[in-house]
């Protein structure tokens, strides 16, 4: 998968480590459908047609991404503090 939006990663030591590992997994992923994402990341939340929320470990952040399965692209829409 190709990952777009890395510039949105927050400047947070604990979160940076999580994002580095997550990004490496995404690079090697081959997702063709929603079930593939949820199989690899069972804690991800499928929040819309091709939109997912990933809880960033215990950092207090969550990340919303959109996935284009046809073109094998993951787009980071937003990274925010969880409420």
C-alpha positions as CSV (number, residue, x, y, z in Angstrom):
1,X,0.0,0.0,0.0
2,X,1.1,3.5,-0.6
3,X,0.7,5.9,2.3
4,X,-0.1,9.6,1.8
5,X,-0.2,12.2,4.6
6,X,2.8,11.3,6.7
7,X,3.3,15.0,7.3
8,X,0.3,14.9,9.6
9,X,2.1,12.6,12.2
10,X,2.2,14.6,15.5
11,X,5.5,15.5,17.1
12,X,5.0,13.2,20.1
13,X,7.7,10.7,21.1
14,X,5.4,7.9,22.0
15,X,3.1,8.4,19.1
16,X,6.0,8.7,16.6
17,X,7.2,5.2,17.5
18,X,3.6,3.8,16.9
19,X,3.3,5.7,13.5
20,X,6.7,4.4,12.4
21,X,5.8,0.8,13.0
22,X,2.2,1.3,11.6
23,X,3.6,2.9,8.5
24,X,6.0,0.0,7.9
25,X,3.1,-2.5,8.1
26,X,1.0,-0.4,5.7
27,X,3.9,-0.4,3.2
28,X,3.9,-4.2,3.1
29,X,0.1,-4.7,3.2
30,X,-2.0,-5.8,0.3
31,X,-5.6,-5.0,1.1
32,X,-8.3,-5.7,-1.4
33,X,-11.3,-5.2,0.9
34,X,-12.5,-4.0,4.3
35,X,-12.1,-7.5,5.8
36,X,-8.4,-7.5,5.0
37,X,-7.8,-4.3,7.0
38,X,-9.8,-5.6,10.0
39,X,-8.0,-9.0,9.8
40,X,-4.6,-7.2,10.1
41,X,-5.8,-4.5,12.6
42,X,-8.7,-6.0,14.6
43,X,-9.0,-2.9,16.7
44,X,-9.5,-0.6,13.7
45,X,-13.0,0.8,13.4
46,X,-14.7,0.8,10.0
47,X,-16.5,4.1,10.1
48,X,-17.7,4.5,6.6
49,X,-17.5,3.1,3.1
50,X,-13.7,3.1,2.9
51,X,-12.9,5.1,6.0
52,X,-11.2,3.7,9.2
53,X,-10.2,4.9,12.6
54,X,-7.1,3.6,14.2
55,X,-6.5,4.1,17.9
56,X,-2.8,5.1,18.3
57,X,-1.8,2.8,21.2
58,X,-2.1,4.4,24.6
59,X,-1.0,7.8,23.3
60,X,-4.5,9.5,23.3
61,X,-4.4,10.0,19.6
62,X,-6.7,8.5,16.9
63,X,-6.1,8.5,13.2
64,X,-8.8,8.6,10.5
65,X,-7.8,7.2,7.1
66,X,-9.4,6.6,3.8
67,X,-8.4,3.6,1.7
68,X,-8.6,3.2,-2.0
69,X,-8.4,-0.5,-2.4
70,X,-8.3,-0.4,-6.3
71,X,-5.2,1.9,-6.3
72,X,-3.7,0.5,-3.1
73,X,-3.5,3.9,-1.4
74,X,-4.0,4.8,2.3
75,X,-4.7,8.5,2.9
76,X,-4.4,10.0,6.3
77,X,-7.3,12.3,6.7
78,X,-6.8,13.5,10.2
79,X,-4.9,12.7,13.4
80,X,-6.6,14.0,16.6
81,X,-6.6,13.7,20.3
82,X,-9.3,11.3,21.5
83,X,-12.0,12.7,23.7
